[in-house]
Amino acid sequence: MNDYSKVLVAGANGMVGSAIVRNLKSKGFINVISGTRKHVDFTSQKETEKYFNYINPDYVIIAAAKVGGILGNKNHKAEMIYENLMIQSNIIHNSYRCRVRKLLFLGSSCIYPKVTQIPITEDQLLSGPLEPTNDAYAIAKIAGIKMCQSYREQYGFNAISLMPCNLYGPNDNFNLETSHVLPAMIAKYYHATTEGYTIDMGGPWWPDVNLWGDGSPRREFLYVDDLAEACFVAMEKYNDSEQLNVGTGEDVTIKELSEIISRVSGFPGFTNWDTTKPNGTMRKVMDVSKIKSLGWEPKISLEEGIKSTYKWYVNSQSPEHNINFGK
């Protein structure tokens, strides 16, 4: 790619897409096309074909997707599998049809089996059963990988796939019904902190924060701007069919995550764990040696990234709010 390349970022309004757009523009790319729902419905074959005929991109990055956390994946499996299959199939096929030079497809670490060797290597794909709560979403993403591989094998189309761990950052989804664990915690701790008040007899009082499971599962988290840089590095240097893991290679327990967010928010109350709710997969941390061999390294620590995300969320809720990050 060069500064004048026409790069389509599908899903540019989302957390991942907006980070990729920021990254490309910071590097001097002047023809970055933000493909959003305002411009095209990628679930529509007809609209996608018409859109590609009009813009005729040189490169394509697929950040458009229907996503959710445990609750969203569990309760909306039909939308998860249908919308994701349609979005990625329409974009991949029309990219090939319009002679796009290279395509990058973004998936998720949930493509890997529920029970795996740790750290998870790329070759563990399809080696066992999936986590039931998000199997529909995972199957759609696996289909995207296989579509990229099939178009490469049959047509010589240069399509690559990146599978990031749990992502977070500005423009994340903080809706408690559909969000992932980290943004959901940020929203819960923020609102519990700001809703605290003083009662006559008891002094300061804050509502408890209630979280799912027992806090023991371990997860790997990557700040979205680090992913955006990984996408750029892969577009420049990676040209193989196997999907690439992208993450920090380090994990924390969900309880440890809650403690960081509680500290960042300055929340002085109590956290309760609802053990009647599912934990999900007990541990997911990926082997990221292959992406690191290309010269990429994550730069933003978990606490630093959470502070930045929390600040963004607070300002989106109440721009005049004076943030206390705690100690």
C-alpha positions in Angstrom: 0.0 0.0 0.0 1.1 3.6 -0.6 -0.3 7.0 0.5 -2.5 7.2 -2.6 -3.9 3.7 -2.4 -7.7 3.6 -2.1 -8.4 1.7 1.1 -11.9 0.6 2.1 -12.5 0.1 5.8 -15.8 -1.7 6.1 -17.4 -0.9 9.4 -15.5 2.4 9.9 -17.9 3.7 12.5 -17.3 0.9 15.0 -14.6 0.7 17.6 -12.2 -1.4 15.4 -13.0 0.3 12.1 -12.6 3.8 13.5 -9.2 2.8 15.1 -8.0 1.5 11.7 -9.1 4.7 9.9 -7.2 6.8 12.5 -4.1 4.6 12.1 -4.1 4.9 8.3 -4.7 8.6 8.3 -1.9 9.1 10.9 0.4 7.4 8.4 -0.5 9.8 5.6 -3.1 7.7 3.6 -5.3 10.2 1.8 -7.8 7.8 0.1 -9.3 6.0 3.1 -12.9 5.2 2.4 -15.1 4.8 5.5 -17.6 2.1 4.6 -20.5 2.5 7.0 -24.2 1.6 7.2 -24.9 5.1 6.1 -23.3 4.3 2.8 -24.2 0.7 2.2 -25.9 -2.3 3.8 -23.2 -5.0 3.5 -25.8 -7.8 4.3 -27.4 -6.9 0.9 -25.7 -8.6 -2.1 -27.2 -6.1 -4.5 -26.1 -3.0 -2.5 -22.6 -4.4 -1.9 -22.1 -5.1 -5.6 -23.3 -1.6 -6.5 -21.1 0.0 -3.9 -17.9 -1.9 -5.0 -18.6 -1.0 -8.6 -18.8 2.7 -7.6 -15.7 3.0 -5.3 -13.5 0.3 -6.9 -11.0 0.0 -3.9 -7.4 -1.1 -4.1 -7.4 -2.7 -0.6 -10.2 -3.8 1.7 -10.2 -4.3 5.5 -13.3 -6.0 6.9 -14.1 -4.6 10.4 -17.8 -4.7 9.8 -19.5 -7.3 12.0 -22.4 -8.1 14.3 -20.9 -8.6 17.7 -21.9 -9.1 21.3 -20.8 -10.4 24.7 -22.0 -13.7 26.4 -25.6 -12.4 26.7 -25.8 -11.0 23.2 -24.2 -14.1 21.6 -26.4 -16.5 23.6 -29.7 -14.7 22.9 -29.2 -13.6 19.3 -27.6 -16.5 17.6 -29.7 -16.2 14.5 -28.7 -12.6 13.9 -25.1 -13.4 14.7 -24.7 -16.1 12.2 -26.9 -14.6 9.4 -25.6 -11.1 9.5 -21.9 -12.0 9.8 -22.1 -14.6 7.0 -23.8 -12.1 4.7 -21.5 -9.2 5.5 -18.2 -11.1 5.0 -19.4 -13.2 2.1 -20.6 -10.1 0.1 -17.4 -8.1 0.8 -15.0 -11.0 0.1 -16.7 -12.0 -3.1 -17.0 -8.4 -4.4 -13.4 -7.7 -3.5 -12.3 -10.6 -5.6 -14.7 -9.6 -8.4 -13.4 -6.0 -8.5 -9.7 -7.2 -8.5 -8.9 -5.8 -5.0 -5.1 -6.2 -4.5 -5.4 -7.4 -0.9 -8.1 -8.0 1.7 -7.9 -8.4 5.4 -10.6 -10.2 7.3 -11.0 -9.7 11.0 -12.4 -12.4 13.3 -12.1 -13.3 16.9 -10.3 -15.7 19.3 -13.7 -17.3 19.9 -13.1 -19.3 16.7 -11.0 -21.7 18.8 -12.4 -24.7 20.7 -13.7 -24.4 24.2 -10.9 -26.7 25.5 -7.5 -26.0 24.0 -3.8 -26.1 24.8 -2.6 -22.8 26.3 -1.4 -20.6 24.7 -3.7 -21.2 21.7 -1.8 -21.6 18.5 -3.2 -21.0 15.0 -3.2 -24.7 14.2 -5.8 -25.5 16.9 -8.6 -24.2 14.7 -11.3 -26.9 14.3 -9.6 -29.2 16.8 -12.6 -29.5 19.1 -16.1 -28.3 20.1 -16.8 -24.6 20.4 -18.0 -22.7 23.5 -21.9 -23.2 23.2 -22.7 -19.6 24.2 -21.0 -18.1 21.1 -20.9 -21.0 18.7 -23.0 -19.2 16.1 -20.8 -16.2 15.9 -17.7 -18.4 15.9 -18.9 -20.5 13.1 -19.6 -17.4 11.0 -16.0 -16.2 11.6 -14.6 -19.6 10.8 -16.5 -19.5 7.5 -14.9 -16.2 6.8 -11.4 -17.7 7.3 -12.3 -20.6 5.1 -13.7 -18.3 2.4 -10.5 -16.3 2.3 -8.5 -19.5 2.1 -10.7 -20.9 -0.7 -10.6 -17.7 -2.8 -6.8 -17.7 -2.4 -6.5 -21.4 -3.4 -8.9 -21.3 -6.3 -8.5 -17.8 -7.7 -5.1 -16.6 -6.3 -6.9 -13.8 -4.4 -4.6 -12.3 -1.7 -6.9 -12.5 1.3 -5.6 -12.8 4.9 -7.2 -13.2 8.3 -6.4 -11.8 11.7 -7.9 -13.2 14.9 -7.7 -10.7 17.8 -8.3 -11.5 21.4 -10.8 -9.4 23.5 -10.6 -5.8 22.3 -11.5 -2.6 24.0 -11.1 1.1 23.5 -12.9 4.3 22.4 -16.2 3.8 20.4 -16.7 0.4 22.1 -20.3 -0.9 22.7 -21.2 -0.2 26.3 -24.8 -1.5 26.1 -25.2 -4.0 29.0 -27.4 -6.2 26.9 -25.0 -6.7 24.0 -21.5 -5.6 25.2 -18.4 -7.6 26.0 -17.1 -8.0 29.5 -14.7 -5.0 29.7 -17.0 -2.2 28.4 -19.9 -3.7 30.4 -17.8 -3.4 33.6 -16.8 0.2 32.7 -20.4 1.1 32.3 -21.4 -0.6 35.6 -18.7 0.9 37.7 -19.1 4.4 36.2 -22.9 4.4 36.9 -22.5 2.9 40.4 -19.9 5.5 41.2 -21.9 8.5 39.9 -25.1 7.3 41.4 -23.7 7.2 44.9 -25.3 9.6 47.4 -25.4 10.4 51.1 -28.2 9.2 53.4 -29.0 10.7 56.7 -28.0 7.9 59.1 -25.5 5.8 57.1 -23.2 8.4 55.5 -22.0 7.8 52.0 -23.7 5.0 50.1 -23.2 3.5 46.7 -25.1 0.7 44.9 -23.3 -2.6 44.6 -21.8 -3.7 41.2 -23.1 -7.1 40.2 -21.0 -9.2 37.8 -21.6 -12.5 36.1 -19.8 -15.8 37.2 -17.3 -16.2 39.9 -14.5 -14.0 38.5 -12.1 -17.0 37.9 -12.0 -17.2 34.1 -8.9 -15.7 32.5 -9.0 -13.4 29.5 -6.5 -11.6 27.2 -7.3 -8.0 26.3 -5.8 -5.8 23.6 -6.3 -2.0 23.2 -7.9 -1.3 19.8 -5.2 1.0 18.6 -2.7 -1.8 19.0 -4.9 -4.0 16.8 -5.0 -1.2 14.2 -1.3 -1.2 14.0 -1.2 -5.0 13.7 -3.6 -4.7 10.7 -1.3 -2.3 9.0 1.7 -4.5 9.6 -0.1 -7.5 8.3 -1.3 -5.7 5.2 2.4 -4.7 4.5 4.1 -8.0 5.4 1.8 -11.0 5.6 0.6 -13.0 2.6 -0.2 -16.5 3.8 -3.5 -18.4 4.1 -3.3 -19.3 7.8 -5.1 -16.9 10.2 -2.8 -14.8 12.5 -3.5 -14.5 16.2 -3.3 -10.9 17.6 -3.0 -10.2 21.3 -0.7 -9.5 24.2 0.0 -13.1 25.0 -0.9 -12.4 28.6 -4.1 -12.8 30.5 -5.8 -11.7 33.7 -8.7 -13.1 35.7 -12.1 -11.4 35.3 -11.9 -10.6 39.1 -8.5 -8.9 38.5 -10.0 -7.0 35.6 -12.9 -5.8 37.8 -10.4 -4.6 40.4 -8.5 -2.5 37.9 -11.7 -0.9 36.6 -13.0 -0.3 40.1 -9.7 1.4 40.9 -9.7 3.5 37.8 -13.3 4.6 38.3 -12.7 5.5 42.0 -15.6 3.2 43.0 -15.7 2.9 46.8 -18.5 0.3 47.0 -18.8 -3.5 46.9 -18.7 -6.0 43.9 -20.9 -9.0 44.0 -20.5 -12.1 41.8 -23.6 -14.0 40.5 -22.5 -17.6 40.3 -25.8 -18.6 38.8 -24.6 -16.9 35.6 -22.1 -18.6 33.2 -18.4 -18.1 33.3 -17.9 -18.9 29.6 -14.6 -20.5 28.5 -12.3 -20.7 31.6 -9.1 -19.5 29.9 -8.3 -18.0 26.5 -4.8 -16.6 25.9 -3.2 -16.9 22.5 0.2 -17.6 21.1 1.1 -14.4 19.2 4.6 -15.3 18.2 3.8 -15.2 14.5 2.4 -11.7 14.4 5.3 -10.6 16.6 7.8 -12.1 14.1 6.6 -9.5 11.6 7.9 -6.8 13.9 4.6 -5.9 15.7 4.4 -5.5 19.5 1.5 -4.2 21.6 2.4 -0.9 23.2 -0.5 0.0 25.5 -0.7 -1.7 28.9 -4.0 -2.9 30.2 -4.3 -0.3 33.0 -3.3 2.5 30.6 -5.8 1.4 28.0 -8.6 1.1 30.6 -7.9 4.6 31.8 -8.1 5.9 28.3 -11.3 4.0 27.6 -12.9 5.0 30.9 -12.1 8.7 30.2 -13.6 8.4 26.7 -16.8 6.8 28.1 -17.2 9.3 30.9 -16.8 12.2 28.5 -19.4 10.6 26.2 -21.8 10.4 29.1 -21.1 13.8 30.7 -18.4 16.0 29.1 -18.2 18.2 32.1 -17.5 15.3 34.5 -14.3 15.7 36.5 -12.7 12.2 36.3 -11.0 10.7 39.4 -8.8 7.9 38.3 -8.0 6.7 41.8 -4.7 5.3 42.9 
